[in-house]
Amino acid sequence: MAQHRIGLIMNGVTGRMGMNQHLIRSIVEIRKQGGVALGNGDRLLPDPILVGRNAEKIRALTAQYGIERCTTDLDAALRNPDDTVFFDAATTQARPALLKRAIAAGKHVYCEKPVATNLAEAMDLYRTAKAAGIKHGVVQDKLWLPGLRKLQMLNQAGFFGRMLSVRGEFGYWVFEGDLQPIQRPSWNYRQEDGGGIILDMLCHWRYVVDNVFGPIKSVSCLGATHIPQRWDEQGQPYAATADDAAYATFELENGVIVQINSSWCVRVKRDDLVTFQVDGTHGSAVAGLTDCWTQARVNTPRPVWNPDVRQTHDFNDDWVPVPDTTTYDNAFKIQWELFLRHVWGEGEFRWNLLEGAKGVQLVELGLQSWAERRWLDVPPLAA
C-alpha cells in the first residue's frame, strides 16, 4: 500500500463553516485516518495550506490541528504547482473572482455554495471551468445527512407508493444581538453584503429537492424581513436589509408539491432544526437531520375531529423509527472524499459547478417570484 500526497489550497477556513465542517471535521479527520482509500488499496493524503487575511488566526489553526503550512499570500499559493486543488468557503460575493483566479492557475476547484450571487456569474464560472478542462465541485452536504439518506432509501424501496407532497420546516431563532449575543454573523442580514435567507437556503433546497424528490418544474416564493433592526459583533445597531424568512412552494415534474419554510425568526417546536414530511399513497415519513420515522398505509390511525373534547391521542406514538443500518460519517467529509478521489482519477463527481448554478437559478427565480407575486417556471440549464 502506497500513500500519495494531494496538495490543497484552503481559503476561508477561519469562518464558522469553513473551519468546523471543512477543516476540522473533514480534512483533519481524513488526515487522522491516514487519507482517502483508493480502489487499489493505496491512500490519498491531503496536504493543506491555509490561506487567509488574518495571519494570527490561520497560524493558530495550523498549530492546533497539526497542519504545517499557512499564508496570507493567495497568489503565491496559486503559483505552487505542487498544490493542485483550490477550495473556497469565504464570502459569496468574492467567490467567482477567486475561483476564476484558481482556474486560470490550472487548479481543480471545490467550493461552498452559493457559487455566485447571480446566475450569469454562476454559468460563466461553469463554462470557464469546462473550457479549462479542470475538475470542479460544489458542496451539497445535505444529500449525505442520515435523515435524508433514509428518505432516499424509502423512496427507492417504493415505500411511499405515489408520492403526493413534501413539507419542509427549517430554521430557528437568531438572536437580534441586544439581549443575547448573536449566533450568526451580521452580514447575513445585510443584502449589500450578500446576505439573505433566499440566497442562502434556496441553493440547498434545489439540490435536496432535485435529488431526493424530483426535478423542480416551477416555483412560487414569498420572502420577508421580519426583524428590521439587529445588532452586530461590536454591539452596534444596524438596519437589516436582507430577507430573514422565505416561504417557498415548488411544483415538481412528477407532480409532487413541495412546500419549504425557511426562517431565522422561528422558535423550534419540532424534532429537529430541519424536518421533512413526505406523504404518499402507501405511506408517510418524517425525517430530521439524523432520524426518520414512518407510518404505513395499513398502520394509519383513524383520527376523529371533535373540537369540543381535549385531544388525548398521542399521534407521535403512531410512527415507527427507521433503524440505523450503516455507519453515517460526516456529510461534508463524505463529499470531500468523493471529490478527492475524482481529482485523482477515480469515479465521476456529478455535484459540479453546473449543479451549483442550478441553485443560483432557483434563488433568482425565488426573488423574482417574490417581487412579482407570481409562479415562475424553472427552465433547464444548458450544459
C-alpha positions as CSV (number, residue, x, y, z in Angstrom):
1,M,0.0,0.0,0.0
2,A,1.4,3.4,-1.1
3,Q,0.5,6.8,0.2
4,H,0.1,9.7,-2.3
5,R,0.1,13.4,-1.4
6,I,-2.5,15.8,-2.8
7,G,-2.0,19.5,-2.1
8,L,-4.9,21.6,-1.2
9,I,-5.2,25.4,-1.1
10,M,-7.9,26.1,1.5
11,N,-9.3,29.7,1.5
12,G,-11.9,30.9,4.0
13,V,-11.4,28.3,6.8
14,T,-11.4,30.8,9.6
15,G,-15.1,31.3,9.2
16,R,-17.6,29.1,11.1
17,M,-18.5,26.7,8.3
18,G,-15.0,26.6,6.7
19,M,-13.3,25.9,10.0
20,N,-15.7,23.5,11.7
21,Q,-17.0,21.4,8.8
22,H,-14.4,21.6,6.1
23,L,-11.1,21.9,8.0
24,I,-11.7,20.2,11.4
25,R,-14.4,17.6,10.6
26,S,-13.3,16.8,7.0
27,I,-9.7,17.4,6.1
28,V,-8.2,17.0,9.6
29,E,-10.2,13.8,10.1
30,I,-9.2,12.4,6.7
31,R,-5.6,13.0,7.7
32,K,-6.1,11.3,11.0
33,Q,-7.5,8.2,9.3
34,G,-4.4,8.0,7.1
35,G,-6.0,9.5,4.0
36,V,-8.7,8.6,1.5
37,A,-8.8,4.9,0.5
38,L,-8.3,4.4,-3.2
39,G,-9.6,1.4,-5.3
40,N,-6.2,-0.3,-5.4
41,G,-5.7,-0.1,-1.6
42,D,-3.4,3.0,-1.7
43,R,-4.2,6.1,0.3
44,L,-4.6,9.7,-0.8
45,L,-3.4,12.1,1.9
46,P,-4.4,15.7,1.7
47,D,-1.7,18.3,2.5
48,P,-3.5,21.6,3.0
49,I,-2.1,25.1,3.0
50,L,-4.4,27.5,4.9
51,V,-4.9,30.9,3.2
52,G,-6.4,33.9,5.0
53,R,-6.1,37.6,5.6
54,N,-5.6,37.2,9.3
55,A,-2.2,35.7,9.8
56,E,-2.7,35.2,13.5
57,K,-5.9,33.2,13.0
58,I,-4.5,30.9,10.4
59,R,-1.3,30.3,12.3
60,A,-3.3,29.3,15.4
61,L,-5.3,26.8,13.3
62,T,-2.2,25.2,11.8
63,A,-0.7,24.9,15.3
64,Q,-3.9,23.4,16.8
65,Y,-4.6,20.8,14.1
66,G,-1.1,19.8,13.1
67,I,-1.1,21.5,9.7
68,E,2.3,22.6,8.5
69,R,1.6,25.4,6.1
70,C,-0.3,28.7,6.0
71,T,0.0,32.0,4.2
72,T,-1.7,35.4,3.6
73,D,-0.4,35.4,0.0
74,L,-3.0,33.7,-2.2
75,D,-1.2,34.5,-5.4
76,A,1.9,32.7,-4.1
77,A,-0.1,29.7,-3.1
78,L,-1.7,29.6,-6.5
79,R,1.7,29.6,-8.2
80,N,2.8,26.5,-6.4
81,P,2.4,23.6,-8.9
82,D,2.5,21.0,-6.1
83,D,-0.9,22.2,-4.8
84,T,-3.5,21.1,-7.4
85,V,-6.8,21.8,-5.7
86,F,-8.3,25.2,-4.6
87,F,-11.1,25.3,-2.1
88,D,-13.1,28.4,-1.1
89,A,-15.5,28.9,1.8
90,A,-15.2,32.7,2.0
91,T,-17.9,35.2,1.1
92,T,-20.2,34.5,-1.8
93,Q,-19.6,37.9,-3.4
94,A,-15.9,37.3,-3.7
95,R,-16.2,33.6,-4.8
96,P,-16.5,34.0,-8.6
97,A,-13.3,36.1,-8.9
98,L,-11.4,33.8,-6.6
99,L,-12.4,30.6,-8.5
100,K,-11.5,32.2,-11.8
101,R,-8.1,33.1,-10.5
102,A,-7.6,29.5,-9.4
103,I,-8.9,28.1,-12.7
104,A,-6.5,30.4,-14.6
105,A,-3.7,28.9,-12.4
106,G,-4.7,25.5,-13.6
107,K,-6.2,24.3,-10.3
108,H,-9.1,22.0,-9.8
109,V,-11.8,23.8,-7.8
110,Y,-14.2,22.9,-5.0
111,C,-16.3,25.4,-3.2
112,E,-19.1,26.2,-0.9
113,K,-22.5,27.5,-2.1
114,P,-23.9,29.7,-3.4
115,V,-21.2,29.7,-6.1
116,A,-22.3,33.3,-7.1
117,T,-24.9,35.9,-6.3
118,N,-26.4,35.7,-9.8
119,L,-27.0,33.1,-12.5
120,A,-24.9,34.9,-15.2
121,E,-21.8,34.7,-13.0
122,A,-22.5,31.1,-11.9
123,M,-22.9,29.9,-15.6
124,D,-19.7,31.9,-16.6
125,L,-17.8,30.0,-13.8
126,Y,-19.1,26.7,-15.1
127,R,-18.2,27.4,-18.7
128,T,-14.7,28.8,-17.7
129,A,-14.0,25.6,-15.7
130,K,-15.3,23.4,-18.6
131,A,-13.2,25.2,-21.1
132,A,-10.1,24.9,-18.9
133,G,-10.6,21.2,-18.6
134,I,-10.2,21.2,-14.8
135,K,-12.3,19.2,-12.3
136,H,-14.8,21.1,-10.3
137,G,-17.3,20.5,-7.5
138,V,-19.7,22.3,-5.2
139,V,-20.6,21.4,-1.6
140,Q,-24.0,19.8,-1.5
141,D,-23.7,18.3,2.0
142,K,-27.3,17.7,2.9
143,L,-27.5,14.8,0.5
144,W,-25.4,12.8,2.9
145,L,-27.3,13.5,6.1
146,P,-28.6,10.3,7.7
147,G,-32.2,11.5,7.8
148,L,-32.3,12.3,4.0
149,R,-30.4,9.2,3.1
150,K,-33.2,7.2,4.9
151,L,-35.8,9.1,3.0
152,Q,-34.0,8.2,-0.3
153,M,-33.9,4.6,0.8
154,L,-37.7,4.6,1.5
155,N,-38.3,6.2,-1.9
156,Q,-36.1,3.7,-3.7
157,A,-37.9,0.8,-2.0
158,G,-41.3,2.1,-3.1
159,F,-42.5,2.7,0.4
160,F,-44.4,5.9,-0.4
161,G,-46.3,4.4,-3.4
162,R,-47.2,7.5,-5.4
163,M,-45.6,10.4,-3.7
164,L,-48.0,13.3,-3.1
165,S,-46.4,16.1,-1.2
166,V,-43.4,17.2,0.9
167,R,-43.5,19.7,3.7
168,G,-40.2,21.1,5.0
169,E,-39.6,23.3,8.0
170,F,-36.1,24.8,8.5
171,G,-34.7,27.4,10.9
172,Y,-34.5,28.7,14.4
173,W,-34.5,32.0,16.3
174,V,-31.3,34.0,15.5
175,F,-30.8,36.4,18.4
176,E,-31.1,40.1,17.4
177,G,-28.0,41.0,19.5
178,D,-29.4,43.4,22.0
179,L,-30.4,40.9,24.8
180,Q,-28.3,37.8,23.8
181,P,-25.1,37.5,21.7
182,I,-25.7,36.8,18.0
183,Q,-25.0,33.3,16.8
184,R,-24.8,34.1,13.1
185,P,-22.6,36.8,11.5
186,S,-24.2,40.2,11.0
187,W,-23.5,40.3,7.2
188,N,-26.1,37.5,6.8
189,Y,-28.8,40.2,7.4
190,R,-27.4,42.9,5.1
191,Q,-28.4,42.5,1.4
192,E,-25.5,44.7,0.3
193,D,-23.0,42.3,1.9
194,G,-24.5,39.2,0.2
195,G,-26.9,38.3,3.0
196,G,-30.5,36.9,2.8
197,I,-32.0,33.5,3.5
198,I,-33.3,33.1,0.0
199,L,-29.8,33.3,-1.4
200,D,-28.5,31.1,1.5
201,M,-31.1,28.4,1.6
202,L,-32.8,28.0,-1.9
203,C,-29.4,26.8,-3.2
204,H,-29.7,23.9,-0.6
205,W,-33.3,23.2,-1.4
206,R,-32.6,23.0,-5.1
207,Y,-30.2,20.1,-4.8
208,V,-32.2,18.4,-2.0
209,V,-35.5,18.5,-3.9
210,D,-34.0,17.6,-7.3
211,N,-32.0,14.6,-5.9
212,V,-34.4,13.2,-3.3
213,F,-37.9,14.1,-4.5
214,G,-37.7,15.0,-8.2
215,P,-36.7,17.8,-10.6
216,I,-38.3,21.2,-9.9
217,K,-40.7,22.4,-12.6
218,S,-41.9,25.8,-11.2
219,V,-41.6,27.9,-8.1
220,S,-43.6,30.4,-6.0
221,C,-41.7,32.2,-3.2
222,L,-42.5,34.9,-0.7
223,G,-39.7,36.5,1.3
224,A,-39.9,38.7,4.4
225,T,-37.6,40.8,6.6
226,H,-39.4,40.2,9.9
227,I,-36.7,41.8,12.1
228,P,-35.8,45.2,10.7
229,Q,-33.1,46.0,13.2
230,R,-30.3,43.9,14.6
231,W,-27.0,44.4,16.5
232,D,-23.6,43.5,15.1
233,E,-20.5,41.9,16.5
234,Q,-19.5,45.1,18.2
235,G,-22.9,45.6,19.7
236,Q,-23.9,48.4,17.3
237,P,-27.4,48.5,15.9
238,Y,-27.8,48.3,12.1
239,A,-30.7,48.1,9.6
240,A,-31.4,44.5,8.5
241,T,-31.8,44.9,4.7
242,A,-31.9,41.2,3.8
243,D,-34.8,38.7,3.9
244,D,-34.7,36.6,7.1
245,A,-37.6,34.3,6.1
246,A,-38.7,32.6,2.9
247,Y,-41.9,30.7,2.2
248,A,-41.5,28.7,-1.0
249,T,-43.7,26.2,-2.9
250,F,-42.3,24.0,-5.7
251,E,-44.2,22.0,-8.3
252,L,-42.1,19.1,-9.4
253,E,-42.0,17.5,-12.9
254,N,-43.5,14.3,-11.4
255,G,-46.5,16.2,-10.0
256,V,-45.3,16.3,-6.3
257,I,-46.0,19.5,-4.4
258,V,-43.2,20.7,-2.1
259,Q,-43.5,23.4,0.5
260,I,-40.5,24.6,2.5
261,N,-40.4,27.3,5.1
262,S,-37.0,28.8,5.9
263,S,-36.7,31.2,8.8
264,W,-34.3,32.8,11.2
265,C,-37.3,34.1,13.1
266,V,-39.0,30.9,14.3
267,R,-38.8,29.2,17.6
268,V,-38.4,25.4,17.3
269,K,-41.1,23.0,18.4
270,R,-40.3,20.1,16.2
271,D,-37.9,17.1,16.4
272,D,-35.0,18.9,14.7
273,L,-33.8,22.2,13.2
274,V,-35.0,20.9,9.8
275,T,-37.7,18.3,9.2
276,F,-39.3,17.0,6.0
277,Q,-42.6,15.2,6.0
278,V,-43.3,13.1,2.8
279,D,-46.8,11.8,2.2
280,G,-47.6,9.2,-0.3
281,T,-50.5,6.9,-1.2
282,H,-48.9,3.9,0.6
283,G,-47.1,5.6,3.5
284,S,-45.6,8.7,5.0
285,A,-42.3,9.6,6.6
286,V,-40.8,12.4,8.7
287,A,-37.1,13.0,8.6
288,G,-34.8,15.3,10.5
289,L,-31.0,15.6,10.2
290,T,-30.4,12.1,11.6
291,D,-33.6,10.3,12.4
292,C,-36.6,9.2,10.2
293,W,-40.0,7.9,11.2
294,T,-42.6,6.1,9.1
295,Q,-46.3,5.4,9.1
296,A,-47.6,2.9,6.5
297,R,-51.0,2.9,4.9
298,V,-52.1,-0.2,6.9
299,N,-50.9,1.4,10.2
300,T,-52.6,4.8,9.7
301,P,-55.0,5.5,12.6
302,R,-58.4,7.0,12.1
303,P,-58.4,10.5,13.6
304,V,-61.8,11.9,14.5
305,W,-62.3,15.7,14.5
306,N,-64.1,16.9,17.7
307,P,-63.0,20.4,18.7
308,D,-65.2,20.2,21.9
309,V,-63.1,17.4,23.5
310,R,-59.4,17.7,24.6
311,Q,-57.2,15.6,22.4
312,T,-55.9,12.6,24.3
313,H,-54.4,10.6,21.4
314,D,-50.6,10.8,21.1
315,F,-50.1,11.0,17.4
316,N,-46.3,10.6,17.8
317,D,-46.8,7.1,19.0
318,D,-48.2,6.1,15.6
319,W,-44.8,6.4,13.9
320,V,-42.1,3.8,13.6
321,P,-38.4,4.8,13.5
322,V,-36.2,3.7,10.6
323,P,-33.2,1.9,12.1
324,D,-29.6,2.8,11.5
325,T,-28.4,0.0,9.2
326,T,-25.0,1.5,8.5
327,T,-22.4,3.9,10.0
328,Y,-23.1,7.5,8.9
329,D,-19.9,9.6,8.6
330,N,-19.9,13.4,8.5
331,A,-21.7,14.6,5.4
332,F,-19.1,17.2,4.4
333,K,-16.3,14.6,4.9
334,I,-18.0,12.1,2.7
335,Q,-18.3,14.6,-0.2
336,W,-14.7,15.7,0.3
337,E,-13.5,12.1,-0.1
338,L,-15.6,11.6,-3.2
339,F,-14.1,14.8,-4.7
340,L,-10.5,14.0,-3.9
341,R,-10.9,10.5,-5.4
342,H,-12.4,12.2,-8.5
343,V,-9.4,14.6,-8.8
344,W,-7.1,11.6,-8.5
345,G,-9.0,9.9,-11.4
346,E,-11.3,7.6,-9.6
347,G,-15.1,7.9,-10.2
348,E,-17.3,10.6,-11.5
349,F,-18.4,13.6,-9.5
350,R,-21.8,15.0,-10.6
351,W,-22.1,17.7,-8.0
352,N,-20.2,20.2,-10.1
353,L,-20.4,24.0,-10.9
354,L,-23.4,23.4,-13.2
355,E,-25.3,21.9,-10.2
356,G,-24.2,24.9,-8.2
357,A,-25.6,27.2,-10.9
358,K,-28.9,25.5,-10.7
359,G,-29.1,26.5,-7.1
360,V,-28.4,30.2,-8.0
361,Q,-31.0,29.9,-10.7
362,L,-33.6,28.9,-8.2
363,V,-32.5,31.8,-5.9
364,E,-33.0,34.3,-8.8
365,L,-36.4,32.9,-9.7
366,G,-37.4,32.9,-6.0
367,L,-36.5,36.6,-5.7
368,Q,-38.3,37.4,-8.9
369,S,-41.4,35.4,-7.8
370,W,-41.4,37.4,-4.5
371,A,-41.0,40.7,-6.4
372,E,-43.7,40.0,-9.0
373,R,-46.0,37.9,-6.7
374,R,-46.4,35.1,-9.3
375,W,-45.4,31.5,-10.2
376,L,-42.4,31.1,-12.4
377,D,-41.2,28.1,-14.5
378,V,-37.7,26.7,-13.9
379,P,-36.2,26.1,-17.3
380,P,-33.3,23.6,-17.8
381,L,-29.8,25.0,-17.9
382,A,-27.8,24.1,-21.0
383,A,-24.5,22.3,-20.2
